[in-house]
Amino acid sequence: MSEMKSTPHIKLEEGGYFAKTVLMPGDPLRSSKIAHDYLEDLKLVNNVRGVQGYTGLYKGEPVSVMASGMGMPSIGIYSYELFNFFGVENIIRIGSAGTIQENIHVRDIVFGQGACTDSRYAETFKLQGTFAPIADFGVLSVAVEEASKLGATYHVGNLLSSDVFYGDNTTANPAWQKMGVMAIEMEAAALYMNAARAKKKALAMCTISDSLVTGEVTTAEERQNSFTQMMEIALNTAIRL
């Protein structure tokens, strides 16, 4: 499929392109910060709705960074268009999550080997059953290796991609906790499903920003330091794909 210059949500700036691997934080401001802090020969390649997509070089290799927004509908749109219309092969979500396990602490990194969900996103694929969204094992393996090199504290397992940030169901989190789900975020399942349908590769990695078990939270400075480690893992992974 030939690459497009524009879709309803992405418009390549003159001379712009997306690298084969795109890092996707939720926040457009974080996308800008990552790009300016880590990439050389930087170019703004998309700014529709202020989403801010950049392409540059990391250790001499092209890498793109673009925000996904919050929630599965938002990352669903952007990942679909990147995979299907702009030649992107790999998307690595880099975000934050709240842990629901006592042995996982703030500033730890979690890799979503799988992504459970309370969303009905999978119904759009007309499946006669339940689909299990999983990360690409090759990308996951590289990311875990890079985390080990940096001495990061990390965990690999199931995430919960939830449609709800504020909710009245007080029994939901304990039920997921009993099933060994590591942490809650809001995007990974849709990303994994879009990757599967497009025959592309995806991984979600998140820094734990708070504990829904102990009430532990990170300060702004702590989040910045721990997120920096996650960025380095993601970037070092991206240039090996």
C-alpha positions as CSV (number, residue, x, y, z in Angstrom):
1,M,0.0,0.0,0.0
2,S,1.4,3.4,-1.0
3,E,1.8,5.9,1.9
4,M,-0.6,8.8,2.2
5,K,0.1,12.4,3.0
6,S,-3.0,13.0,4.9
7,T,-5.9,11.4,6.7
8,P,-8.7,12.9,8.7
9,H,-6.4,13.1,11.8
10,I,-2.9,13.2,10.5
11,K,-1.4,15.5,7.8
12,L,2.3,15.2,7.0
13,E,4.1,18.5,6.9
14,E,6.1,19.3,3.7
15,G,9.0,16.9,3.5
16,G,7.9,15.0,6.6
17,Y,7.7,11.2,7.1
18,F,7.1,8.7,9.9
19,A,9.9,6.3,10.8
20,K,9.0,2.6,10.9
21,T,8.8,2.8,14.7
22,V,6.6,5.4,16.5
23,L,6.7,6.0,20.2
24,M,3.3,7.1,21.5
25,P,2.8,8.9,24.8
26,G,-0.7,10.1,25.6
27,D,0.2,13.8,26.2
28,P,1.2,16.0,23.2
29,L,3.4,18.1,25.5
30,R,5.3,14.9,26.5
31,S,5.6,14.0,22.9
32,S,7.3,17.4,22.2
33,K,9.5,17.0,25.3
34,I,10.7,13.5,24.3
35,A,11.4,14.6,20.8
36,H,13.4,17.8,21.8
37,D,15.3,16.0,24.6
38,Y,16.4,12.9,22.7
39,L,16.2,13.3,18.9
40,E,18.6,15.1,16.6
41,D,17.7,16.6,13.2
42,L,14.2,17.0,14.5
43,K,11.3,17.8,12.3
44,L,7.6,18.4,13.2
45,V,5.8,16.1,10.8
46,N,2.2,16.4,12.1
47,N,0.3,19.0,14.1
48,V,-3.4,18.3,13.4
49,R,-5.4,19.1,16.6
50,G,-2.1,19.9,18.3
51,V,-1.1,16.3,18.5
52,Q,2.5,17.0,17.7
53,G,4.2,14.3,15.8
54,Y,8.0,14.5,15.3
55,T,10.6,12.5,13.4
56,G,14.3,12.7,14.1
57,L,17.4,10.6,14.7
58,Y,18.3,8.7,17.9
59,K,21.9,7.3,17.8
60,G,21.8,7.9,14.1
61,E,18.5,5.9,13.5
62,P,15.2,7.5,12.5
63,V,12.5,7.4,15.2
64,S,9.1,9.1,15.4
65,V,7.2,10.3,18.5
66,M,3.5,11.3,18.4
67,A,0.9,11.6,21.0
68,S,-2.1,9.2,21.1
69,G,-4.5,11.2,23.4
70,M,-6.3,9.5,26.2
71,G,-8.4,6.3,25.9
72,M,-8.9,3.5,23.4
73,P,-11.0,5.5,20.9
74,S,-8.2,8.1,20.5
75,I,-5.2,5.7,20.3
76,G,-7.5,3.5,18.1
77,I,-7.7,6.2,15.5
78,Y,-4.1,7.3,15.5
79,S,-2.6,3.8,15.5
80,Y,-5.0,2.6,12.8
81,E,-4.0,5.5,10.5
82,L,-0.2,5.1,11.2
83,F,-0.3,1.4,10.6
84,N,-2.5,1.4,7.6
85,F,-1.7,4.6,5.8
86,F,1.7,5.9,6.8
87,G,3.9,2.8,6.6
88,V,4.5,2.5,10.3
89,E,5.5,-1.0,11.4
90,N,5.9,-0.7,15.1
91,I,4.2,1.4,17.8
92,I,5.4,1.5,21.4
93,R,3.0,3.1,23.8
94,I,4.9,4.9,26.6
95,G,2.6,6.1,29.4
96,S,1.7,5.8,33.1
97,A,-0.4,3.3,34.9
98,G,-1.9,2.7,38.4
99,T,-0.9,-0.6,40.0
100,I,-3.3,-2.9,41.7
101,Q,-0.7,-5.3,43.0
102,E,1.1,-5.0,46.3
103,N,4.4,-6.1,44.9
104,I,4.5,-3.5,42.2
105,H,5.5,0.0,43.4
106,V,5.6,3.5,42.1
107,R,8.4,4.2,39.6
108,D,8.5,0.5,38.6
109,I,8.0,-0.2,34.9
110,V,5.3,-2.6,33.6
111,F,5.4,-4.3,30.2
112,G,2.0,-5.3,28.9
113,Q,2.5,-8.9,27.6
114,G,-1.3,-8.9,27.4
115,A,-4.1,-6.3,27.8
116,C,-7.4,-7.2,29.4
117,T,-10.2,-4.7,28.9
118,D,-13.6,-3.7,30.0
119,S,-14.1,-2.1,26.6
120,R,-16.3,-3.4,23.7
121,Y,-13.6,-2.3,21.2
122,A,-13.1,-5.9,19.9
123,E,-16.7,-6.1,18.8
124,T,-15.8,-3.8,15.8
125,F,-13.9,-6.8,14.3
126,K,-17.0,-9.0,14.2
127,L,-15.3,-11.9,16.0
128,Q,-17.3,-15.0,17.1
129,G,-15.7,-15.1,20.6
130,T,-13.3,-13.3,22.9
131,F,-10.1,-11.9,21.4
132,A,-7.0,-11.8,23.7
133,P,-4.9,-8.7,22.8
134,I,-1.2,-9.4,23.2
135,A,2.0,-7.5,22.5
136,D,4.5,-8.6,19.8
137,F,6.9,-11.0,21.5
138,G,9.9,-9.8,19.6
139,V,9.4,-6.2,20.6
140,L,8.7,-7.2,24.2
141,S,11.8,-9.3,24.3
142,V,14.0,-6.5,23.1
143,A,12.4,-4.0,25.6
144,V,12.9,-6.4,28.5
145,E,16.5,-6.8,27.5
146,E,17.0,-3.0,27.3
147,A,15.4,-2.6,30.7
148,S,17.7,-5.1,32.2
149,K,20.7,-3.3,30.8
150,L,19.6,-0.1,32.5
151,G,19.0,-1.9,35.8
152,A,15.3,-0.9,35.8
153,T,12.8,-2.5,38.1
154,Y,10.2,-4.0,35.8
155,H,7.3,-6.5,35.6
156,V,5.9,-8.4,32.7
157,G,2.3,-9.5,32.5
158,N,-1.3,-8.4,32.0
159,L,-2.5,-4.8,32.0
160,L,-6.1,-3.7,32.2
161,S,-7.1,-1.2,29.5
162,S,-10.2,0.5,31.0
163,D,-12.7,2.8,29.5
164,V,-13.4,4.3,32.9
165,F,-11.2,6.6,35.0
166,Y,-14.0,7.6,37.4
167,G,-16.5,4.9,38.2
168,D,-19.0,3.7,40.8
169,N,-18.0,0.0,40.7
170,T,-16.0,-0.6,43.8
171,T,-15.6,-4.3,43.2
172,A,-14.0,-4.1,39.8
173,N,-10.3,-3.5,40.8
174,P,-10.2,-6.3,43.5
175,A,-11.6,-8.7,40.9
176,W,-8.9,-7.9,38.3
177,Q,-6.3,-7.9,41.1
178,K,-7.3,-11.5,42.0
179,M,-6.6,-12.5,38.3
180,G,-3.0,-11.1,38.6
181,V,-3.5,-8.0,36.5
182,M,-0.6,-5.7,37.2
183,A,-1.9,-2.2,36.6
184,I,-4.7,-0.2,35.0
185,E,-4.2,2.1,32.0
186,M,-6.5,3.1,29.1
187,E,-5.0,2.4,25.7
188,A,-3.0,-0.9,25.2
189,A,-5.9,-3.2,24.3
190,A,-7.0,-1.1,21.3
191,L,-3.4,-0.7,20.2
192,Y,-2.8,-4.4,20.3
193,M,-6.0,-5.2,18.4
194,N,-5.2,-2.7,15.6
195,A,-1.7,-4.1,15.3
196,A,-3.1,-7.6,15.0
197,R,-5.6,-6.6,12.3
198,A,-2.9,-4.7,10.4
199,K,-0.3,-7.4,10.8
200,K,2.0,-5.0,12.5
201,K,3.8,-4.9,15.9
202,A,3.0,-3.1,19.2
203,L,4.0,-2.9,22.8
204,A,2.7,-0.9,25.8
205,M,5.2,0.0,28.6
206,C,4.1,2.1,31.5
207,T,5.7,3.7,34.5
208,I,3.7,3.2,37.7
209,S,2.6,6.7,38.8
210,D,0.4,5.6,41.7
211,S,-0.7,2.6,43.7
212,L,-4.4,1.9,44.0
213,V,-3.6,-0.6,46.8
214,T,-1.4,1.4,49.1
215,G,-2.2,5.0,48.0
216,E,1.4,5.6,47.2
217,V,1.9,8.4,44.6
218,T,4.9,9.9,42.9
219,T,6.0,13.5,43.1
220,A,6.5,15.5,39.9
221,E,10.2,15.1,40.2
222,E,10.0,11.3,40.8
223,R,7.7,10.9,37.8
224,Q,10.2,12.8,35.6
225,N,13.1,10.7,36.7
226,S,11.3,7.4,36.3
227,F,9.7,8.4,33.0
228,T,13.2,9.3,31.7
229,Q,14.3,5.7,32.3
230,M,11.3,4.4,30.4
231,M,12.0,6.8,27.5
232,E,15.5,5.4,27.2
233,I,14.2,1.8,27.2
234,A,11.7,2.7,24.5
235,L,14.2,4.5,22.3
236,N,16.9,1.9,22.7
237,T,14.2,-0.7,21.7
238,A,13.0,1.3,18.7
239,I,16.4,1.5,17.0
240,R,16.8,-2.3,17.3
241,L,13.5,-3.1,15.5
